[in-house]
Amino acid sequence: MTPQESGNVTESDQEALRRTGALLTSGDDPVVLLLAGAAGTGKSELVRRLLSLPEPAAAPRLELRCTRHDLVALVAPDGDRDGDRDGAGAADPGGASALTRLAALARGTGRRLLVVDDVHLANEPVAAVLRDLLERPSAGLSVVLAHRPEELPHPGLPLREPVGYPAELTVLHQELGPRDEEWTCRAALAALGADRVGPDLVARLHRLSGGVAQVVADLLRILAAGGLDDRRRRTAADVDAAGVPPRLADLVLGRATRLTGAARELAHAAAVLDEPASLRELARTAGLPPAEAAPALTAALAAAVVQQLAADRYGFAVPLAARALAARIPGPERARLHRAAGEVLAGRQPVPWARVAEHRRDSGHFGGWARAVERAASGCAQRGEHQRAVRLLEEALGHPSLPAQARVRLAPLLANSAVVGLRSDQTVGVLRHIVEDRELPAEVRGRVRLDLGLLLANQLGLAVEGRAEMERAVEELGDQPALTARVMSSLAIPYWPTASFGHCMSWLRRAQRAAEDSGDETVKLAVAANTVSVLLGIGDPDAWQLLDELPRDGIDPADSQHVARGLCNCADAAVLLGHYDRAAKLLEEGLYHSARSGASYQEQTGHGTGLLLDWSTGRWAGLAGRCEAHVAESGQMPMIAEDARVVLGQLALARGDWTQMGQWLDGEGIPAPAQGSVPLVAAASGARIRLALARDDVPGAAKEAAEAWARMRKSEVWVWAAELAPWAVEATVRHTGATDAHEMVTEFAAGLEGRDAPSARIALLWCQALLAEADGEPATAVDLLGRAGERYAELGRPYQRALTAEARFRCAHAAEDGGLTPDTDQLTEAVETFVELGAIWDASRARALLRAHRPERGRRSPGRPGYGDRLSPREREVAELAAAGLTNREIGATLHLSPRTVEQHVARAMRKLGIQSRQDLVPD
């Protein structure tokens, strides 16, 4: 057989392991595997896994390790050299003993395995013995020689000199390289757990470690045991804070100490540059003449301090290694190198301005730093990378050494990018400091104050404070129509609970005039996007035509963010109005333009609208999980999370999980009614009223209804009352009678005149039915509720259709003596809908109503039907509601049972299920 060599292995870890193990154990021919890999790439781990494979483990074996002066044998703790190794083996010193064992293994028969680690450290006598072994191998001998190619005394020759491999020897070569990001992700999940791996951790971990397995493992150990809060998710910032693992620092610094003169200077330049660079760039950074640079680089490569990363590109394969070395360079010399590195990178095309900025900052050149930050942030904003721009500008504007003139230039850039990005309390702090700086021109303060107001209102959910800042900005901006148009159109948005609709329309008209006066097409587009958002949001039928005229194609990314805002806001308005098919199409367009323009905040709000759409149209499967993920991703931005929280509260109400409902609708993280979005606050109030009525807390329900109705009256936008009105009217009827409720419904109907609002108009039918029932006209009420149910079916709102079917049945059932016949088929269908949606509380309540109407189906034998150890249907219903957290009194109100009867059902269910706690009452 002729010698064979394999190239670099590209299979998955397991496949590579099986393939290598099979080659080492197949047949009687001798085999040698030359296992190469840089420090930390996992050679020892692969060897350990090879030795644990069934066939090699059953064969005699010998594990040796080379040192700079000797050869040692590795033995198991019990001294059985050929036994199973648990990874805690000890070194058996003494070269003679190791060589004796080596000779005995070589003379043996049958399949045998020899593993020699750290062959790059072998001295000449040991290397000679191993060369002789391979030049005259015996049958059945498998040899693994593991080494670091970068530390070989003679590159490419693991055993110092060429080996005369005989024909019968199979020669394999396997080189381990860096791991990919997927492997890094698996390692992070295994070390930290999925709940502690933040979305940005893996990418940073992989980049800083260079994918080197040992560095990844060391960093993960630091992250897992670094005294951090165990429940907190680790992020990229935690990886940065972990620093350089000591093992890696010892390795790179130990290699660097062997360098002298120009080679050391070149290595220092590469460490400070900290990115792949050409020989010319390294020489310029180090300040070396070309004649000295080439041999200096050769020496640094030979010492494995720097590596060749690509054609004419040299540096550190592990960025943390560069940091370790750069940190040991004396301060003045490091500052000089940073300044030189900035000049070198400024000569590249395109110029990496963000990296130039870092080097100028670290060199103490703050004026140049500011100019580079400005160029970098402007480029990021143009590409839609607003979060990156914000990070650069936050740091610069927060630095006390930043020149005053630079602050004037950078502040508006930060404000503009922050508005379309995600929440940053640091940005808010910086902007607040800027707007109080009286040395800045009023125009600059006004521009910054505008975006600060938007940031407060949108990202932080402080609508009152944000609106106040924007109104001050109008005064400071003076006669600048382009900027005043922006702020006025923002003040025209009626969703904020701080101004009436009439006030908002006044701002909108002023914004339109200012936009025309500016002559700026981008400003006109921004105002047009806000205009259509406002008009569609209030149900203006003409808004659809304006929406069709909003440009979508042929616009640059800067303008695309305005289109994204308009489309996403219109999608949200369409959901509130009840135009669900249109909403879905608008949302798809809006998310596309949000991603294209880098408008992260708008993209997140669009996802929130999608959750509202799913709630409205009955796509509840997995909806709670999607909402919880959205809340988690929204972080500390209550306005973004508000959609998801309201949906979660309504889902919890339908399930009967009323404790959870309170946490989602009233807990930390949701804006107060005085700060939140008016339509969402109204929907949350509707849910609270339903809960109070279910608990027979009529005064509490009426109080919530009165406060919510007052907020709607202040907003003057009655199309947003669709999720509130029926419950508010019911609470008012039950508390004070029909007189006050008639006034509410009249006001509601007047507010919908001329408005395109299908959902609110159906809610009006429902309200009118409640009045008819209160006025003693059950036939009219049944008819109105039937029409409402049909309309909900046409809109595609299954939950509301089922609720109106239940209300219709209850009304007819209560007036059966008047000749009305309850529609049991329709109520049965409603029960099925509730069950399909997972609305446990609603399903139980509707079943109870159905049983109350037809308690028996013909005569049955006396006594209770026997269910043995199985739960009866009633016990199952009671168990489901008890497990959801309802009290006996609340369950009784839902199922029309006495609390004592409920208590008995709970006791029987717990006994049959063999449990001790109500919380465990989850029927199989």
N, C-alpha and C positions, 0 to 999 in steps of 0.2 A: 504494500500500500504506500502510495506517495504521501509526503507531508501535505496537510491541509491547513488552511487558515480561514477563519470566519471574520467577516467585517464587524463593524459596530452593531450590537444587538438593538433591534428596534421593536421587538415584541413587548407585550405587557410583562410585568414582573413575573407573574405566575407562569406564563408561557415560556419566558426565557429560562426560568428555573427548571421547568420540566425538560426543556430541550437540552440544557446543559447537563442536567443529571443523567438523562438518557445517553448522551455521548460519553460520559465518564464511566458508565456502568455496562455498556453494551459490548459484547464480544470479548475475546481474549487479548486483542492487540493493545499495546500500551498507549496511553493518551496523556497529553499534557495540555492544560488550560492556562494560558498566560492572561491573568486577570488584572487589567490595568484600570486605574481610576485616580483622579486627583484626591487630595486629602479631604475626607469627609463625605465622599460620594457613595459610600455604603459597601465597600468591598468586604469588610469583616462581617456585615450583616448577610451578604449573599453567601459567603463561605459558611456561616452558621446554618443558614437555611439549606444549603447543599448537604451539609453533614447530617441534617435532620431527616433527609429523604430516606425512605425505607431501605433501599438497596445499599447505598453507601454505609448507612448506619450499622448494617448487619455484617459488614466486612471489616477486617483489621484495618486500622488507620493510625496515622501519626500526624500530630499537629505541631509544627515548629514555627518559631518566630525569630527573625534576624534582628540583632542589635548592631550598633556600630563596631562592637568588639567581639561579639560571640554569637552563638546559635543556641537557643533554649527550646526545650520541649514544653508543651502545654499539657497539663495533666488534669484529670477530673479531681474534685475534692476528696474522693475516696481512694485516689491513687490508681484507679483502674484506667490505664491509658487507652485501652481499646473499648471502654464502656461508653454509655451514653453521656454526653456532655450537657450540662444545664446552663451553660453560659457563665458559670462562676469559676471556671478552671483557673489553676494557678500555674505559674512558671516554675519549671524544674531547672534550676541553674546548672551550668556545667556543659561546655561545648562537647567534651569527650562523651558524656552520657548521651547527649542528643545525637551525635554522629554515630554512636554505637547502635542506637535504636534505628536510625536511618538506614544503616547498613543491614540490620536484621530484616527490616521491612523490604528492602530492595532484593534480598536473597529469597524472600518468601515465594509462595505459590498461590495461585488463585487470584481473585480480585482483591486488590489492596488500594488504599487511598492515602496519599501523602499531601498535606497542605502546608505550604510555607508562606507565612505572611511577612510583610515589610521587607521584601526581597531587595528593594532599593538600598537598604542599609547593610546588605551582606558585604563582608570584607572579602578579599581575594581568596583566602583559603576555603571559606565556605562556598563562595561562588564556584570555585574549581571543583569541589565535591559535587555540587548540583549539576554542573556542566557534564561531568563524567557520568553521573546517573542518567542523564537524558541521552547522552551519546551511546550508552549501552544499557537500555532499559530491558527489564525482564517482562515476560508475558503477564498480563493481568494487572500491571501497575498503572494507576491513575495519579497524576500529579497536578496540583493547582499551585501556581506561583503568583501571589498577589503582590502588587507593587504600585508605587506612585510614579508615573512616567516623568513628572516634572522634577523629581529628585534623583533620577538615575545618574550615576557618575558619568556614564557615556550614553547620551540620548539614543533611545531605540534599542538598547541592549540590556535587558533585565539582569543578565548574569555577567555583566562587565565586558564580556568578549562574545563573539559569535559562537553559536553552538552547532556542532555537526550533527544535525538531527538525522537518524537513520530512516530508511524507507518505511519500516514497519511502524514507526511512531506517528500517531495522529496528533498534529499540532493545531490547537485552537487558540483564537485570540478574542477576548471579550473586553470591551472598554466601557466602563460606567461613566456616564456624564451627569449633568444636572437633571433634576426631576422637573416635570412640567407642573403647571399651576393646578391641574386636577389632582395630582399626587399631593401637592402641598395642601389643598383643600381637605383631602381625606385625612391627612396627618393632623390638621388643625381640629377637625371634628372629633377625631379619636382622642386627642389630648385635652380639649377644652369642653367638648359637648356642644351640640348644635345650638343650644340656647345662649351660649357665650361667644359665639363666633359672629362678629358684626359683618355687615355686607362689604366693608372695605378692607377688612383685615387680611384676607387671603392674598389679594393682589399686592399689598405692601409687603407682606411676609415673603412672598415669592420673589419680589424684585430685590429687596435688601439682602436676602440670603443667596441670591443667584441660583436658587433651586438646589443648593448643596444640602444633601440630606442631613448631615450632622449639624449644620448651622440652623436648619429649620427645627430640628429636634431641640437644640439648646435654647433657641428663642421661645419655643412653646413651653419648655420647662420654666423659663423665667416668667412667662405670662400666666402660667397656671399656679405658680407658687411665689409670686412676687409681692405678697401682702395686699393684693387687690381684692376688692369686694367680689366674692365668689359668684354672686348672682348678676354682676354687671357684665354686659356684653363687651368683649374686647374689640378695639377698633384699631385703625391704622395708627392713631396717635399712641396707643399702648405699645405697638411694635417699635415706633420711634423711641419711646421712652425707655424701652428695654435695653437700649444701648448695644454695645458689641459684646457678644459672649466671650468670656475669658479664654476659652479654648482657641477660638479664632484669633483673638488678639495675640496670644502667645505664639501662634503659628506664624502670622505675618510679621510680627515684630522680630521674632527669632530669625526669620529669613532676611529681613532688612538689615539686621546688624552685620551681616556678612558683606554688605555693600560699602564701598568707600568712594570718595571723590565724586566724579561726574555721574557715576552710576547711581549713587545715593541721591544726588540732586535731581536726576531724571525721575527716579521713583517717587520723590517728594512731589514733583510737578504732576505726575500722573495721579497721585493720591488727592491732591487739591483739585485738579480738574474733575476727577470722579466721573468720567464718561469716556467712551472710546475716542481716541485721538490719534492723529497721524504723528509720525516721527518729527515732522517739521513743527507741528503744534506743540509737542512735548518739549522740543528744543527751545522754542520761543518762550514758553512758559518758564522753563528752568533758567533761561538766559545763557544757554550753552551755544557755542559756535557749532556749525554743522559738522566740522571735522571730529569734534568730541562726542557729538550726540549719538552717532550710530554705534560706536563701540560701547558707549554707556548703556544704551538700550539692550545691546546683546548681553552685557553682564547682568542687567536687571532681569532679563528673560531667563538666563541660565540659573539664576538664584531663585527662580519661580516667585519673585516678588510681584512682577507684572506678567500679564499674559497677552498673547496675540489673540484678539477677539474677532478680527476679520482682516481682509487684505489691507495692509497699511493702517490698521487700527489697533491700538494697544491700550491696555488699562487693567482694571481689576474686574475679574469675572464675578466677584462677590463685592458689591458696593460697601458692605460693612467693613470689609478688609481695608478699603481705601480710607474709611473714617478712622479706623484704628491707627493707621499710620499717620494720617493728617493730624490727628490729635496730639501726636508726639513731636510735631515740628514746632520749634520755638516760635512764640507769637509774632515778633517782627518779621521773621522769615516767612511765616505762613501768610501774613497780611500782604507781603510783597508778591507772593505767588498768586494769591487771589486776584490782586489787581492785574497782574500779567495774564492770568487765565481769562479775566473779563475782556481784556483787549484782544486776546486770541479768538475767543468765541464771537466777538463783535465783527470779526472779519469773515465769518461763515455766511453762506447764503442758502436758505434764509437765516437771518440772525435769530438765535434762540434767546430772545430778550429776557425771558424769565430766569434762565441760568446766568445770563450776564448780570442781571440785577442781583442775584445771590452773591456772586463774586464781588461786585462793587460794594455791596453792604458789608461783607466780611472783611473787605480791605479798608473800611472806614471812609470810603469815597461816597458820602451821602448824597451829594448833588447828582453825581452820575447814577447812583442807585435810583433816585427818584425819576430821572429821565428814562431809565431802562424799565422801571415798573410801569410808567405811563405807556410806553410802547407795547410792553407785554400785555397789560390789561386791555388796551384798546384792541389789540389783535384778538385776544380771547373773546371780548364782547362781540366783535364782528363775526367770529366763528360760532357764536352762540354758547361759548364756554363760560357762562356767567359765574358759576360757582368758583372756578379757578381764578377769574378776575377778582372776585370778592376777597379771596384769601390773600392774594398779592397786595391789594390795596389796603385791607385791614391792617396788615403788618406794617406797611409803610406809614400810614396815617396815624398809627398808634405809637410810632417811634418818636421820642423827644428830640432827636437830632435832625428830623426832617426839616429842610428849609421852608420858611413861610410861603414863598412863592410857589414851591412845589405843592404845598398843601392846597393852594387855590386851584391848581390844575387837577389834582388827584381826587379831591372831595366829590366833585360831580360825577366822576367816573364810578366811584364806589357806590354812590347813591343810585345811579342808573342801573347798574348790574344787580344791586341788592334787591331792587323792586321785583325783578323777574326770577330771582333765585329763591333759595329756601332760607328759613329763619337762621339768623345769627345774632345773638344778643350782643356779641362784640361789635358787630356792625352798628347796631342801634346806639351803643355807647359812644362809638366814634362819631357818628353823625350828630348825636345830641351835643357833644363837645364842640363840633364844628359850628353848628347853628348859633351857639352862644358866643362865638368868637367875633367880637365887634370890630376887629381889625380887618376882617374879610369884607369885601364889597357886598352890598345888600343883594345884588343880583346873584352872587354865588351862594349866599345864605338862603335866598329864596329857592334856588334850584335844588339845593340839598334838602331844605325843609319840605319841599313837595314830596320827594321820595321818602323822606323820613316819615311823613304822614301816611303814605301808602304802606310803608313797611309796618308801622304800628297797627294800622287798621287791618291789613291783610294777614301778614305773617304772625303777628303777635295777638291778634284778636282784640285790640284796644281801639274800638271804633270811635269812641268819644274823643279820646286824646288824639288819635290820628286825624280826625276831621278838623279839630282845632288847629293842628299844625298846618294843614293844607289851607285853611282860611287865612292864617298868618302869612303863608307863602304868597297868596294873591297880592297882599299889600306890598311885600318886599320885591316882587317881580315887576311891579310898576307897569311900564308901557312896552313890555315884551310879549307881543301877542302869541308867539309860538308856545312859550312856556305857560302863560296864563291859560291858554286854551287847554293844555294838558291837565292843569290842576282843576280848572272849572269842570271839565268833563268828568273828572274823577269824583268831584263833589256832587255831580248829578246822579250818581249811582244810588238808587232808592233802597237797596237791600239793607243798608246800614240803618240802625234804629235811632238815628240822631236828628233826623229832619223829615218833614212831611214831603209827600210827593210833589205838592205845588212848589215847595222850596227847591226841590231837585230839578224840576222842569225849568225854573228860573235860571239855575246854574247852567243847564244844558243849552238854553238859548244863548246865553253869554259866551259859552264855549264855542258854539257854532260860529258866532260872529267873529270871535278872536281867531279862530282857525282860518276863516276866509281872509281876514286882514293880514295874517302871517304870510300867506302865499306859499307856505311850506307844505309840500304834498304829503310828507310823512306825518306831519301834525294833523292834516286834514283826514288822513286815514285813521289815525289814533282816535280822533273825535268821532268819526263815522262809526268805528267799532263800538265805542261807548254808546253812541246814539241808538244804534240798533239793539244793543243789549238792554238799554233802558226801556225802549218802546215795546220790544217783545216781552220783556219781563212784566209789564203792566197789562199785557193782553191786547195791545193795539193791533187791530187787524191789518193795518197798512205796513206793519213792521216786516212782514214776510217779503214784501217787494224790496224794501231796503236791504234786507239780508241777501236776497238774490244779487243785488248790485254790489255787494262787498267783494272786492277783488280777491281771488285765490291764487291765480297763476301769474308767473312772470314777475314776482316780487322778490327783493333780496331778503336775507335772513333778518335784518334789522326791522324791516316792515312786517315780516312774517309774524313777529311776536304780537303785533297789534291785531292781525287777522286771527291769530290763535286765541287771543283774549276774547275777541268778538264771537268767534264760533263756539268756544267753550261756554261762555256766558249765555249764549243763545240756546245751547243744548240744555243747560241747567234750567233756563226759563221754560223751554218746551216740556221738560219733565214736570215742572210745577203746574203748567197749564193743562197737561194731559195729552200732548201730542207726542206719543212715545216713539212711533216710527221715525218721525222727523228728528226727534232728539237723538236717536241712535246714529243717524247719518251725520248730523252736525257734530256729534261727539267724535266720531271717527276722523272727520276732517280737522277738527280742532286739535286733537292729540297729535295728528301728523304735523301740523304747523308748529305746535308747541315743541315737539322733539327737534324739528328742523331749525328752530330759532334758539334752542337752548333755554326756553322759558320753563324752568323746572317747577316754579310755583304754579304756573298755569296748568302744567301737565298733571300735577298732583290734584289740583281742584277738579280737573276733568275726570280723573279716576274716581273722585268722590261722587261726581254726578252719575257716573256709571253705576255706583252702588245704589243710589236713589232710584235709578231706572230699573235695576233688578228688583228692588223692593216693590216698586209700584206694579210691575208686570208679573209678579209671582215667581221670579227665578230665585227661589230661596235656597235651593240645594247648594250647600257650601258658602252661602252668603255671609253667615256670621264669621266664618274663618277669614273670608276676604276682607270684611270690615275690620276685624281685629288686626290683620296685617297692615291695612291702610293706616290705622291709628298708630301702630308701631313705627311705620315708615315716616309718618308725619312729625314724629318727635314732639317738640314743644310748640307746634303751630296749631293753635286751637281752631282757627278758621278752616284750615284744610281738613282737620279731623272731624269737624262738626257734622258733615253729612253722614260719615260712618257711625258716629256716636248716636245720632238720632235713629238711624236704621237699627243699630244694635238694641237700643231701648225699645223700639217697637217690636222687634223680634222677641225680646225677653218678655214683654207684656203678653204677646200671643202664646208663648210657651207656658206662661204662668210663673216665670222666674222673676218675681217682682223685686227681689233684692238686687239682682243684676240690673234690672231696668233702672232702678234708682241710681246705681253707680254710673251707668252710662249717660243718663240724662241730667243728673244733678251732681255727679262727683267731680273730682279735680280734673281739669283739662278741658272742660266744655265752657264756652263763654257764658257769662251771666245773661239773662234775658235783655238787660239794658245794653249789652255789647254785641250779641250774636245776630246772625242773619235773620231778618224778620220772618220769612216763610219757614225757616227751620225751627225758630223759636216757637212759632205757631203750631207746627206739627208736634213738637215736644210737649207743648201745653195740652194738645188734644189727647196724647197718651196719658199724661198725668190725670186729666179729668176722667178718662175711662177707668183708670186704676182706683181713683177715689170713689167713683160710683160703684165699682165692683166690691169695694170694702164697705159700701153703704155709708160712706162719709159724704153725704150730700152737701153739707155746708162747705167742706173743703173743696169739693168739686166746683161749687158755685163761685167760690172765691177765686180759684184758678181761672175759671171761665171769664169772670168780670175783668180780671187783670189782663188776660190775653186779648179780650175784645177791645179793651182800651188801647192796647198797643196797635191793634189792627186799625182802629179808628184814627190814631195818630199818623200811621203810615199812609192812609188813604188808598191803599192798594188792596182791594178786597179779593182779587183773584188768588191771593196767597192764603186765604182762609179755608181752602178745601179740606185740609186734614184736621181743622179745628172746629168748624162751624157746627156739624151735627152733634158733637159731644158737648160743646158749650151750650147749645140750645137745649139739649136734654137735661143738663145739669140745672139750667135756669128754670125750666118747667118744673122739675122735681122740687126745687127749693122755694120758688116764689110764685109759681103758677104761670099761666100762659101770657099774661099781660106784658111783662118785660120781654119775654121771648118773642112776642109778635113784633115789638120794636126792633129787636136784633135782626130778625129775618127781613123786615122791611129795609133796614139799613144795608144788609148784605145784598139783597136783590138790587137796590139802587146802585150799589157799588159795582155791580156786574153789567150794568147797562152799556151796550156798545162794546163790550170786551169779548175777545176770543179766548175763552177759558173753559173748555169742556169739563175738566175735573171739578171746578168750582160750581158750574151750573148743575152738575149732578148732585153735588153736596147741597145745593139750594133745594132741589126736589126732596131730598132726605129731610132737610129742616122743615119744609112745608108739611111733610107727612107727620112729623112730630107734633107740629101745631094742630093739625087736623085731629090727631089722636087725642091731644089734650082738650080740644074743643068738643069732644064727643062725636066725632065724625070718622069712625073707624073704616068705613068703606072707602072714603076719600084717601085716608092714610094708606090703606092697602094698595090702592091704585097707584098712588104716587111712589110708594116703595117698589112696586113692580116695575114701573117705568125707570126708576133709578137703577134697579138691578140689570135691566136690559141695556141701559146706556153703559154701565160699568162693563158688561160683557163685550159690548162693541169696542170699548177702549182697550180691552185686554187686561182688566184689573180683577183677577179672580178673588182676591181676599175681600175687597170691598163688595163685590157681587155677593159673596157668601154672607157677609155681615148684613147686607140689606135684605137678603132672603130670610135670614134669621129674624130680623126686625119685623118683616112682613108677616111671617108665621106667628110671631108672638102677638102682634096686633090682631090678627084674625082669630087666634085661639082665645084671646081675652074677650072677643066680641062674638063668640060662636052663638050665643043666645040670640044675637041680632040677625042671624041668618048667614053669617060669613063662614066659609069652609076653608080651614087652613090647608095649604098645599104641602102635604107631607113629602111628596116626591121632590119638591124643590128644597125642602129643608134637609132631606136625606142627601141630596146632591151637595148641599152646603157642608154637611158633616164630612163627606168624602173629600171635599176641597180642603177643609181645615186639616184633616189628617194628612193629606198629600203635602201640604205646606209645612207640616210640623207644628201647627198651632194647637198645642195640647189643651190649653185652657179654653179656647174657643170651641174646640171639638167636644169637650166634656160638657160645656154649658149648652151647646146645641143638642147633644144627645139627651140631656136631662129634660129639655123643652119637648123633645119628641116623645119621650116616655110619659111626660105629664099629659100629653094629648091622647096617647093610646097606651095606658098602663098595662093592659092585658091583650093578648091576641087569642081570643077564645078562652074557654075555661081550662084550667089545669088542675091537677090533683092538689089537695091541700098540703100545706107545708112548704118549706124552702127547698128549691131544687138543689140537689147535691152536686158539689164540684170537687169533693175530696180535698186533696192537697193543692189543687189548682185554684187560682184566683177567679172569683166570679167577675163578670163584666163590671159591676158596680165597684167591687174592691179594686179592680185594675184602674178604673178612673180615679178613685180616691188616692190610690198609691202614686199615680203619676203626678197629681197635683200636690200631694204632700212632699214628694221628692223634689218638686220645683220650688218648695219653700213656703207654700201657702199654709196659713193657720187653719185650724178646724173650722173656725167661724167663716173664713174666706172660702173654704171648700164648700161649706154648707150653703153659702150664698150663691155659689156658682151652680151647684147641683140640686138646689132646692131641698136640702136635707137639714136636719137639726144638728148642731155641733156634737150632741151626744151620739147621734147615729154615725156621724163621721168618725168620732173617736173609736167606736166599735169596729168600723170597717178598717181603720188604720191598724188596730190591734190584731185583727184576724190576718190582715195582709202580712204584717211583720212576723207573726207566728208561722204562717205557711211558708214564707221565704226564709225563715231561720235567721233573722237579722235583729239587731238591737237598736238601730238608729233610723229615724225617719229619712235622713239624707240618703240612706242606702236603699230606699224603696223604689227601685227601678225594675219594673217587671221585665222578665225575659221576653 
